[in-house]
Amino acid sequence: MTENWTDLSARLRKALSLAAPPIAITFSDATPAGVAAFDAPMPAPLADGRTGRVPAGCVFWNHATESTFSTVKADHGNCSVGSLTHGFATLDEVAGNSDVAALLETGWVTMDVVPQIPVVSEKPGAVTYGPLAETPIDPNVVLLRVNGKQMMVLSDAVPGLRIEGKPQCHIVAIAKEQNEIAASVGCALSRVRTGMPATEMTCAIPATKVAQVIDAIETNAVADAAVARYAGEDALRFA
């Protein structure tokens, strides 16, 4: 592997005081050797044929904090939006699905916006998820679950940090395809399916940029600590 991901994960967790471990996301032509498949049962398909091993691909982020596993197109199939952003399906293939119809009918998204959503350009044979510290292969994207203060620190470390909205999962495509660091405020669809706390956001970092982000966070921490001490001492005048 090109990096010591165990070390980088530890530094990242310490630098940001992360509650959840950084997640490695890897796109590949086939399932990596030695990586177990995610094997939760699939429910019966809906009338439009949709089913999958989880309600949406973003739910794999929850499981990825605990173990490393591989997924294929069918595993992601219950969520048309996630299948689109991860390159498993084209817009034409999902446009007629009932979940897309529901999003359009409510006005949550409009069809003129959908083609502008960032997507993975080449259909993957597999997507592997797991804790960054345990990744057996070099990942494409490192996903962080962060709170407001941690997002502040990331924003200082990454000038011009992209802050994205719905759908939340498209920040993975931005990191992979555009080689940009992108944060998300989340989306109503993903928050319900993943059970994300109201205080939580996400950030997707191209794996090749993780080391430089950590370096920037660690450098900025010195200034942050000094400013925090000043603010604390100054506040004593008002006690």
Secondary structure, DSSP 8 states (H G I E B T S, - for coil): --S-HHHHHHHHHHHHT-SS--EEEEEESS--TT--B---------TT----SSSSTTHHHHHTTT--EEE-GGGGTT-HHHHHHTTSS-HHHHTTSHHHHHHHHHTSS-TTTGGGS---SS--SEEEEEEGGG-SS--SEEEEEE-HHHHHHHHHHSTT-EEE-SSTTHHHHHHHHH---EEE---HHHHHHHT--TT-EEEEEEGGGHHHHHHHHHHHHHHHHHHHHHHHHHHGGG-
